[in-house]
Amino acid sequence: MTDRLCIHYHRDFDGMVSAAVLAVALKRTRGEDATWSDINYDQRSDWENFRPGQRFAIVDFHFHPRAEYWFDHHPTTFLTDALRAAYVPNERWRWDETSPSCPPLILRHAIEHWGFQADARFTEMAYWSDIVDAARYKDVEQAIFGDEPALRVARALTVAPNSDWLNQVVGWMTEDTLDALAHRAEVDKAYSRASKNRDRALQQFPPTVESKKDGVLFYDASSPNIRRERFAPFYHHPDIHYAVGVIPTRQGFHVSCGQNPWNPPPIDMHIGEIMERYGGGGHKAVGGANPPDLPAARRAAAEIAEKLRVSLVAAAKAARP
């Protein structure tokens, strides 16, 4: 077994801040000189045998019983009943599905169990992680055009060229304030590029809409020539409750589903649990899955959209006097 711990993090703002916070906390309180590497849903195959012979931690991702340290907030974190049974809160593991993002729970845990003295910059990162990961923006304009340092960094991450670049950003997060990080030349360059992609995505979105019915919008942005903007459906169609779509990834195709943060649905549907049926996961308000190919992704997205429509229609009928 290798001696150096590797922190595996989900490749988004929330997960990357989690990795940085854990790396610094372990370094200061336990003398652990960790490395870090990104992880995504396509790496769940043969999860039981993930990273054999290696010491690892996992943050903002599925529970693994061999993880020396593990922190997550996703309600769909346990892939099997056996894994759920294996989880017992302790000084190295913490799960809190009520936490809007993962960094705050790591900070609380490190302070309570390891005597970690958190820098103000990590408290700020955790605050913005809640906003970014739980879509707690004040409005859709801030979500899309927000210029705060944290939002500039989150935007820049959407054009990450490779895993090495993501790992480099995590390294900067262990050292920088959000303002300093946002103004690094490499991050600022990525932000400029990502902003151009955002503007193009907003222009390209309307033709991707396949249907809009009963408060649910279904779009197909699977073409690699179409840029993606997470909140474009709600920017163009503020009256909808849900958006379900197909988008391309480096590994294939992704089904994305989310409820409108500024026009929440009148029904109690858990998107993450729905996505679990398609090999994915997520939270109550947002989730995703990676079907094996484009036809399967389109079928899954259409099925999910129809399920949400049926539920909304039923709720509307039930509410009538």
C-alpha positions in Angstrom: 0.0 0.0 0.0 1.3 3.5 -0.9 2.0 5.7 2.1 0.8 9.1 0.7 -2.9 9.9 1.0 -4.7 11.0 -2.1 -7.9 13.0 -1.7 -10.4 12.3 -4.5 -12.9 15.1 -5.1 -15.9 15.6 -7.3 -14.8 17.9 -10.1 -16.8 21.1 -9.3 -16.4 24.2 -7.1 -18.0 22.4 -4.1 -15.8 19.4 -4.4 -12.6 21.3 -5.1 -13.0 23.5 -2.1 -13.7 20.4 -0.1 -10.4 18.9 -1.2 -8.5 22.1 -0.4 -10.0 22.4 3.0 -9.4 18.8 3.9 -5.8 18.9 2.6 -5.0 21.9 4.8 -6.8 20.6 7.8 -5.0 17.2 7.7 -1.6 18.9 7.1 -2.0 21.2 10.1 -3.6 18.8 12.6 -2.2 15.5 11.6 0.9 16.2 9.5 -0.6 14.5 6.5 1.0 15.6 3.3 -1.8 14.7 0.9 -2.2 14.8 -2.9 -5.5 15.2 -4.7 -7.2 13.9 -7.8 -10.6 14.5 -9.4 -13.3 11.8 -9.6 -16.6 11.6 -11.5 -19.6 9.2 -11.9 -17.9 7.2 -14.7 -15.5 5.9 -12.1 -18.2 4.2 -10.1 -17.9 1.0 -12.1 -16.4 -1.8 -9.9 -16.6 0.7 -7.0 -15.8 -2.0 -4.5 -12.3 -2.3 -6.0 -11.6 1.4 -6.3 -7.9 2.3 -6.0 -6.7 -1.1 -4.6 -3.6 -0.9 -2.5 -3.8 2.9 -2.1 -4.5 5.2 0.8 -7.3 7.6 -0.2 -9.9 10.0 1.1 -13.1 11.0 -0.8 -15.0 14.3 -0.6 -18.3 15.3 -2.1 -18.8 11.9 -3.6 -20.0 8.4 -2.9 -19.2 6.6 0.3 -16.4 4.0 0.2 -15.6 1.8 3.2 -11.9 1.9 2.5 -11.7 5.7 2.5 -9.5 6.8 5.4 -11.4 10.1 5.4 -14.8 10.6 3.8 -17.2 13.6 3.7 -20.3 14.0 1.7 -23.7 15.7 1.7 -25.5 13.9 -1.2 -28.6 11.9 -0.1 -27.8 9.3 -2.8 -24.2 8.8 -1.6 -24.6 5.1 -0.7 -24.6 2.9 -3.7 -25.9 -0.2 -1.9 -27.7 -1.1 1.3 -24.5 -2.8 2.5 -22.5 0.4 2.0 -25.2 2.3 4.0 -24.9 -0.2 6.8 -21.1 0.1 6.8 -21.3 3.9 7.5 -20.9 4.9 11.1 -20.1 8.5 11.9 -16.7 8.8 13.5 -13.7 11.2 13.6 -12.8 10.3 10.0 -16.2 10.1 8.3 -19.1 12.5 8.2 -22.3 12.6 6.1 -24.9 15.3 6.4 -27.5 15.4 3.7 -28.9 18.6 5.2 -25.8 20.5 4.4 -26.2 22.6 1.2 -22.6 21.8 0.2 -19.7 19.7 1.5 -17.0 22.3 2.7 -19.0 23.6 5.7 -19.4 20.1 7.1 -15.7 19.4 6.7 -14.8 22.6 8.4 -17.2 21.8 11.3 -15.8 18.3 11.6 -12.2 19.4 11.5 -12.8 22.1 14.2 -14.8 19.8 16.5 -12.7 16.6 16.1 -9.2 17.7 15.1 -8.9 21.1 16.7 -8.4 22.8 13.3 -8.3 26.6 13.3 -10.0 27.6 10.1 -8.7 30.5 8.1 -11.3 33.2 7.2 -10.7 32.4 3.5 -12.0 28.9 4.0 -15.1 30.2 5.8 -15.7 32.5 2.8 -15.2 29.6 0.4 -17.6 27.4 2.3 -20.2 30.2 2.3 -20.0 30.5 -1.5 -20.0 26.7 -1.9 -23.4 26.7 -0.4 -24.6 29.3 -2.8 -23.1 27.7 -5.9 -23.9 24.0 -5.1 -27.4 24.7 -3.8 -28.2 27.4 -6.4 -28.9 29.9 -3.7 -28.2 32.8 -6.0 -30.4 35.9 -5.4 -31.8 35.6 -8.9 -31.0 34.1 -12.3 -29.1 37.2 -13.3 -26.5 36.6 -10.5 -26.4 32.9 -11.4 -25.5 33.6 -15.0 -23.7 37.0 -14.9 -22.5 37.2 -11.3 -19.0 38.8 -11.1 -18.1 38.0 -7.5 -14.7 36.2 -7.1 -16.3 32.9 -6.2 -18.6 33.0 -9.2 -15.7 34.0 -11.5 -13.8 30.9 -10.3 -16.9 28.6 -10.6 -17.4 30.0 -14.1 -13.7 29.4 -15.0 -14.0 25.8 -14.0 -16.5 25.1 -16.7 -13.7 25.3 -19.3 -11.1 23.3 -17.4 -8.9 21.7 -20.1 -8.0 18.6 -18.1 -7.7 17.0 -14.7 -4.2 18.4 -14.2 -5.6 21.9 -14.5 -8.3 21.1 -11.9 -5.7 19.7 -9.6 -3.6 22.8 -10.0 -6.6 25.0 -9.0 -7.2 22.9 -5.9 -3.5 23.6 -5.0 -4.1 27.3 -5.4 -7.2 27.0 -3.2 -5.0 25.7 -0.4 -3.0 28.9 -0.6 -5.2 31.8 -1.9 -8.1 33.8 -1.0 -11.0 33.7 -3.4 -10.1 37.2 -4.7 -6.5 36.2 -5.3 -7.5 33.0 -6.9 -10.0 34.7 -9.2 -7.3 37.2 -10.4 -4.6 34.6 -11.1 -3.8 35.0 -14.8 -4.7 31.4 -15.6 -8.1 31.6 -13.9 -8.9 35.0 -15.3 -8.1 33.7 -18.8 -10.4 30.7 -18.3 -13.1 33.0 -16.9 -13.0 35.2 -20.0 -13.2 32.2 -22.3 -16.1 30.7 -20.2 -18.0 34.0 -20.3 -17.8 34.0 -24.1 -19.1 30.4 -24.0 -21.9 31.5 -21.7 -23.0 34.2 -24.1 -22.9 31.8 -27.0 -24.8 29.2 -24.9 -27.6 31.6 -24.2 -27.9 32.3 -27.9 -27.9 28.7 -28.8 -30.3 27.4 -26.2 -33.7 28.2 -27.7 -33.5 25.8 -30.7 -32.5 22.9 -28.5 -35.9 22.9 -26.8 -37.8 19.7 -27.7 -40.9 20.4 -25.7 -42.3 22.7 -23.0 -45.5 21.4 -21.4 -47.1 21.5 -17.9 -44.2 23.3 -16.3 -41.5 20.9 -17.6 -39.0 21.8 -20.3 -37.1 19.1 -22.2 -34.1 20.1 -24.3 -31.5 18.2 -26.4 -28.1 19.9 -26.4 -26.2 16.8 -27.2 -24.4 18.3 -30.2 -20.8 19.1 -29.4 -21.2 22.3 -31.2 -23.7 23.6 -28.7 -22.4 25.3 -25.6 -24.0 24.6 -22.3 -25.3 27.1 -19.6 -26.8 25.4 -16.6 -29.4 28.1 -15.9 -30.2 28.9 -19.6 -33.6 27.1 -19.3 -34.7 29.3 -16.5 -33.3 32.4 -18.1 -35.3 31.9 -21.2 -38.3 30.3 -19.6 -38.7 31.6 -16.1 -42.2 30.1 -15.8 -41.1 26.5 -15.9 -40.7 24.3 -12.8 -38.2 21.7 -14.1 -35.7 21.5 -16.9 -34.5 18.1 -18.2 -31.8 17.9 -20.9 -29.2 15.9 -22.6 -25.7 17.3 -22.9 -22.3 15.9 -24.1 -19.4 15.1 -21.8 -15.8 13.9 -22.4 -17.0 10.4 -21.5 -20.2 10.4 -23.5 -23.6 11.9 -22.7 -25.2 13.3 -19.5 -28.8 13.6 -18.5 -29.3 16.7 -16.4 -32.4 17.6 -14.4 -33.0 20.5 -12.1 -35.9 22.4 -10.6 -36.2 26.2 -11.1 -34.7 27.8 -8.0 -36.8 30.9 -8.7 -40.1 29.1 -9.5 -40.0 25.9 -7.4 -42.5 23.2 -8.1 -45.6 22.5 -6.0 -44.7 18.8 -5.7 -42.3 16.9 -3.5 -40.1 15.0 -6.1 -36.6 13.9 -5.3 -34.6 14.3 -8.5 -31.5 12.6 -7.1 -33.5 9.5 -6.3 -35.0 9.5 -9.8 -31.5 9.7 -11.3 -30.4 6.8 -9.2 -32.7 4.6 -11.4 -30.5 5.6 -14.4 -27.2 5.0 -12.7 -26.7 8.6 -11.4 -27.7 10.6 -8.3 -27.8 14.0 -6.8 -29.9 16.1 -4.5 -33.6 16.7 -4.1 -33.6 19.7 -6.5 -30.9 18.7 -9.0 -29.3 15.5 -10.3 -27.7 13.8 -13.2 -26.8 10.5 -14.8 -24.5 9.2 -17.5 -26.4 6.6 -19.7 -24.2 4.3 -21.9 -25.0 6.1 -25.2 -26.9 9.0 -26.8 -30.1 7.0 -27.5 -30.2 5.8 -23.9 -29.6 9.3 -22.7 -32.5 10.7 -24.8 -34.8 8.0 -23.7 -33.9 8.6 -20.0 -34.4 12.3 -20.3 -37.8 11.9 -22.1 -38.9 9.4 -19.4 -37.9 11.7 -16.6 -39.5 14.7 -18.2 -42.8 12.8 -18.6 -42.7 11.5 -15.0 -42.3 15.1 -13.7 -45.1 16.3 -16.0 -47.5 13.6 -14.9 -46.8 14.5 -11.2 -47.3 18.2 -11.8 -50.6 17.6 -13.6 -51.8 15.3 -10.8 -50.9 18.0 -8.2 -52.7 20.7 -10.2 -55.9 18.5 -10.4 -55.7 17.7 -6.7 -55.4 21.4 -5.8 -58.6 22.4 -7.7 -61.7 23.1 -5.6 
